[in-house]
Amino acid sequence: MVSRSLIDFKFVNNTNEEYFTFTLLNDTMIMHHLLDVSGQMKTLIWDEVSQGWLGSYSNPKAQCDVYALCGQFTVCDDNSTPHCSCMKGFSIRSPEDWELNDRSGGFMRNTPLNRGSNRSTAGMADEFYSLSNVKLPQNADNIDAATSARECAEVCLRNCSCTAYSCTDSRCSIWHEELLNVKQQHADTTDTNDGAVLYLRLAAKEMQIKKRDKRGTTRILAVTLVTALGLLALILLVLLLMIRRNNRSWSGGTLKNPQDGGGIIAFRYTDLQRATRNFSEKLGAGGFGSVFKAYLTDSATMAVKRLDGACQGEKQFRAEVTSVGVIQHINLVRLIGFCCEGERRLLAYEHMPNRSLDIHLFQDSNTVLNWGTRYKIALGVARGLAYLHDSCQDLIIHCDIKPQNILLDASFVAKIADFGMSKLIGRDFSRVLTTARGTAGYLAPEWISGIAITSKVDVYGYGMVLMEIISGRPNSLEQYTAGGDCAVFFPVHAAHMLLKGDVASLVDEKLSGDVNLEEAERLCKVACWCIQDDEFDRPTMGEVVRTLEGLSDLDTPPIPRLLQAITRRSSHPPSTYLCNESE
């Protein structure tokens, strides 16, 4: 949580008005105030160090105190994830909403109530199922005439709309129709309703199923135990065969060349330690660890990423193995194998001799990427993203597209790398709720708004990368002369120049004018469409590929107004404001 010393809180209450304000004491901080999908009012502050949003304030503080958070016939528990669980005899009303973390639809009965009296046909009377240690719902009717649990149950059974009762200290309470805000209590709670028991009314058939389930538990456990022992023996046999195969992959101090065929290799740590010459030749480093060169043979190499940090390293390890480990594409870096021994997490990739795109664009390099190579890289990255979004079994959102994550092989073929932040989504869904991730400068506006994201966040990041491929420098506030000095965020400047038909002025000066201007205009159009404020205005990566291949064309895009507004606020003093469109 963010310290209150960073925020000035003020509450005004007089005869004319009543309101609450808060002011950031550090005006360079970015604050986001929202009503979250969870029902909580939240205030978040952007932290440059962790590159993520930090919670400053939430109301209500406890998630289960949000009214009707879980919908009807559910139990909410602040100590579990997800918070909402189903009551006995009920099923999820809307599985689609449930998968999107929206629990407000609640649950519906599996078996309708008999709605008869407790003296109805034998065996058909409704019965009660007890829920212990819960905070009772508030909309109860108190029945003074009933002073015992038996009498309270009879009152509920005689009432067709009664769905539950509770009898505490000889006080009978019953509830009608839906049950809302039933909260699981724990030993450390101070709530006055701690320890209450709620008796949920269920159809007799539902209770009979429960009783039959208990009688069959012993038989099921016995069958399950025998089956589990058989499967365990089979798994052990498979593991032994895999260990023998992997042990044979190291012979005479040299690892087997993965180019010889086969799937992902489970390396031993000692094998990778020896292949990397005790991690001596460092290729680079990132937020989750370092990358080292490994020697398979005298002529074959690979790159080994050693993940640091037990928590973040484990998350990235799982994300990369489950995403890039099951896909193959010429424009995606290939996962050769992995190592998982204790807290050691390592990933082995094909080696990219020309390293990452940012080195050639932004750093001093003996090799200046010519225009043809840049266009090929832009098309290759687009094809790789289109494959992730449209052709995999699950939709994969990379979430961190930037030049540092675009690697170049010996022929300067672009390959997307670093899937440690990626998200996998089933094809039945198009959006996913997730915490903000990625790199500042390449983050789409919807990250900041806190809404569920789509694959269009990758499209936005790709558009920012295109701007850098065109200009040969990072997207930042730079000085340009356009009828006078003015501070301009390059993507906004590029959109202005595109409207004026002056694309040539945007291209990297290191190319000395050796540029295909038709292709440059096409790249600039695509980039400007990709960074539009509204995700629905951005093209899909499939449409981008078709445009770059010359199979379709795009209209001239509008200037991204959000970027322009941010740039205006960032430009100071007044003499360095953005150039007017008329300039």
C-alpha positions, -999 to +999 in steps of 0.1 A: +000+000+000+011+036-006+019+057+024-007+083+034+022+108+037+021+110-001-016+121-002-034+150+015-069+139+026-096+165+034-132+160+045-156+190+043-189+188+062-210+219+068-246+231+064-243+236+027-222+206+015-205+174+024-176+160+003-142+143+005-111+153-014-075+140-017-045+157-033-012+141-044+017+159-026+040+147-054+026+162-087+048+139-108+030+108-097+002+093-118-030+083-099-059+062-111-093+062-093-118+036-103-148+015-094-133-020-098-152-049-113-150-064-078-173-036-065-146-018-045-137+018-050-099+019-055-072+044-058-040+032-074-006+050-079+019+042-106+053+031-092+082+037-116+105+013-097+083-018-099+066-006-132+032-014-117+002+000-099+003+002-061-029+002-040-035+034-020-071+031-009-100+008-012-136+009+000-149-014+014-116-027+027-128-064+029-138-078-005-167-097+010-182-065+025-191-055-011-229-058-013-240-089-033-205-094-046-211-132-051-247-131-061-274-153-046-270-186-028-232-182-024-208-180+006-181-153+005-148-160+022-121-132+023-095-159+031-099-179-001-095-174-038-119-171-055-139-155-027-172-169-038-182-206-033-214-224-042-240-235-016-249-271-014-275-280-041-268-251-064-249-246-097-233-216-114-259-195-132-235-180-159-203-200-164-192-174-190-194-145-165-177-168-138-147-173-161-144-135-164-143-132-126-178-117-125-196-137-097-226-114-093-249-137-113-249-161-084-262-197-085-294-215-092-310-246-077-302-280-091-336-294-078-367-273-073-382-272-037-413-294-030-430-263-015-452-286+005-457-288+042-436-310+065-465-335+065-465-340+027-460-373+010-435-395+028-399-390+016-408-359-004-407-332+023-379-306+019-350-309+043-323-286+056-285-285+051-265-266+078-238-239+070-217-233+101-197-203+113-213-178+089-224-142+091-262-143+085-279-122+058-296-090+070-330-093+054-345-118+080-380-121+094-381-127+131-407-153+142-415-147+179-439-177+181-411-202+174-386-206+203-368-238+193-349-250+163-376-276+155-404-250+157-384-226+135-378-253+109-416-261+108-424-224+103-400-223+073-414-255+058-450-242+060-439-210+041-436-216+003-411-187-001-389-196+029-354-207+018-334-208+051-337-204+088-315-198+119-323-202+155-299-185+179-306-180+216-342-191+212-347-165+185-361-178+152-352-160+119-363-170+084-353-158+050-374-157+018-364-163-018-328-155-026-300-154+000-274-126-004-243-116+015-237-149+034-201-145+047-178-172+061-165-162+095-131-172+111-117-174+146-100-140+143-132-121+133-148-095+156-182-097+140-212-101+163-226-129+141-195-150+145-204-187+149-240-186+136-255-216+118-277-211+087-300-239+077-305-240+040-337-255+026-331-281-001-353-306-019-354-341-004-340-355-036-309-333-033-304-345+003-308-382-008-281-377-034-258-364-006-265-395+016-259-419-013-226-400-020-215-407+016-223-444+013-204-447-019-174-428-007-156-459+007-160-478-025-149-449-046-118-443-024-108-480-028-111-479-066-094-445-067-065-458-046-059-488-068-061-467-099-038-441-085-012-467-076-013-481-111-009-446-126+019-438-102+038-469-113+033-459-150+045-423-143+076-436-125+084-458-155+080-429-179+102-407-157+129-433-156+129-436-193+131-398-197+160-396-172+179-423-191+173-405-224+184-371-209+215-387-193+225-400-227+221-365-241+254-356-224+283-376-238+320-367-236+313-332-222+290-322-251+252-318-250+231-334-277+223-310-305+186-302-304+186-296-341+189-334-344+152-337-336+130-345-306+108-324-283+117-301-254+146-314-234+146-316-196+182-307-189+201-313-157+216-283-139+251-296-141+247-301-179+237-264-184+264-253-160+290-271-180+276-260-214+277-223-203+312-227-189+299-220-154+277-191-167+308-171-178+297-156-211+268-132-204+247-122-234+223-099-215+200-093-185+164-085-179+140-080-151+137-117-143+173-129-147+204-131-170+210-148-203+242-168-210+258-184-241+259-222-240+280-245-263+263-277-275+292-285-298+321-265-313+297-251-339+263-253-322+252-229-295+221-219-276+211-192-251+203-201-214+182-178-193+188-182-156+158-169-137+164-150-104+139-146-075+118-175-062+084-158-067+088-138-100+112-164-115+087-192-109+059-172-125+079-164-156+092-199-158+057-213-159+044-187-183+072-193-208+071-231-207+033-232-210+032-207-239+063-208-261+070-244-252+041-257-272+043-235-303+066-234-333+068-205-358+097-190-377+091-156-361+090-169-325+121-178-306+123-216-301+124-232-266+149-260-267+145-272-231+144-263-194+158-272-160+138-273-128+159-285-098+148-272-064+148-234-067+169-234-099+148-224-129+166-222-163+153-220-199+173-229-230+165-211-263+180-211-298+209-187-299+203-154-317+237-142-329+225-107-339+210-102-304+180-078-299+166-051-322+172-022-297+210-027-300+209-020-337+184+008-335+195+028-304+230+018-295+263+024-313+266-005-337+289-012-366+258-025-385+232+000-396+200-018-405+191-009-441+155-001-450+149-035-466+160-053-434+138-030-412+108-037-433+114-074-432+117-072-394+085-053-391+067-079-412+082-108-394+071-095-360+036-089-373+035-125-386+046-138-353+020-119-333-007-129-358+002-165-352-001-160-314-034-143-317-051-164-344-035-197-351-026-212-317-050-236-298-052-209-271-051-171-277-017-160-264-012-123-255+025-115-252+019-084-231+054-069-235+062-061-271+093-039-274+126-039-293+144-056-264+121-086-269+126-089-306+157-110-314+175-113-347+191-145-361+221-148-383+200-137-413+183-108-394+150-128-393+130-113-364+119-136-336+096-126-307+111-136-273+105-133-236+070-148-229+074-144-191+044-119-190+022-136-216-014-146-209-032-177-224-069-173-230-093-200-242-108-195-276-142-191-260-131-158-245-116-126-260-108-106-228-089-113-196-086-093-163-050-090-152-027-067-133-008-041-153+023-056-169+047-047-196+070-017-201+062+020-199+060+036-233+045+005-249+015+002-226-019+006-242-044+030-225-066+002-213-039-011-190-042+022-171-080+022-171-081-012-154-105-029-178-102-064-192-075-065-219-075-081-254-049-089-279-051-053-290-026-044-262+000-063-283-011-043-314-005-010-295+030-021-284+037-032-320+027+002-333+052+019-309+079-005-321+072+005-357+077+041-348+112+033-335+120+011-365+111+041-388+130+068-367+159+047-354+156+062-319+134+056-288+100+072-286+107+102-263+103+139-261+128+153-287+134+187-303+122+190-339+121+221-361+088+226-378+086+263-383+101+268-349+114+248-319+088+227-301+089+196-279+072+167-297+065+131-287+077+113-318+045+092-325+024+124-324+049+142-346+048+112-370+010+114-372+012+151-380+039+146-407+018+117-423-011+141-426+012+166-443+026+139-467+061+144-453+071+109-444+107+113-456+115+136-426+106+108-402+130+082-414+163+074-396+190+099-407+215+070-406+199+056-438+210+087-458+178+088-477+181+052-491+145+044-483+115+031-502+091+060-494+060+039-504+069+013-478+078+040-453+043+056-457+027+022-453+046+015-421+037+049-407+000+044-415+000+010-398+019+024-368-006+053-363-036+030-366-020+006-341-016+033-314-052+046-315-067+054-281-097+031-286-088-006-290-117-010-315-100+014-339-068-006-340-064-033-367-058-070-359-024-083-365-038-104-394-049-071-410-015-056-403+002-085-421-020-082-451-013-045-453+025-049-451+023-076-477+006-051-500-026-071-502-048-044-486-045-007-478-054+016-449-069+051-449-050+079-433-053+075-396-064+103-371-039+117-346-041+097-313-056+124-291-047+108-258-010+107-267-012+143-279-029+154-246-003+136-225+025+153-245+009+187-240+008+182-203+044+170-203+058+199-223+072+227-203+080+256-202+052+271-224+077+279-251+082+242-258+046+232-263+036+211-293+036+225-327+001+234-340-013+213-368-012+243-390+026+246-386 
